[in-house]
Amino acid sequence: VYNNGSTVVDLTGWVFSDESTTNAVFPSYNLQPGGYLIVCDDSDVANFTAFGDVLGTPSFPGLTNAGELWQFMDANRTLINQVNYSSEMDGDEVKDDGGWTLELIDPNFPCDNPGNWQASEDPQGGTPGQVNSVLGTFTDSEAPQLVDVTLLTTTSILLNFNEILDPASVTDPGQYT
């Protein structure tokens, strides 16, 4: 977890979850601006302490190569960020068999875009607790694609897109036809 903000974030009660019923609920922890935090299962804390600050949780969801939706929510269960994880996001066939961390390219861009992820370039296979080896500026050059439409009422529909939309323009009716 990386705090790209300018204020301390109290992670107490925050949740990292997968599509199953497994939720990692964070104990009390203040993440400093620009700070990194390794989050893992309580039983794995000793394996990561050499890499930086570590926070253990009683039940951390297992990461699989099968692909699933991962969500990061604050203590009020407000969605902070999410990614629909897939093993194809690494962009490297050689690294598909495992042993390499999937890293976010641009932490200032929403992580739900598969193009903002890449297999680590670090010789150790990852950079836990520090700057990602693939750090750069990501530019989303593809327009969001409509994935699903649900009729909610006679005057209301729900539109689902393949990525998070720009909050500044999503409420502008002129953006839709």
Disulfide bonds with the S-S distance in Angstrom:
none
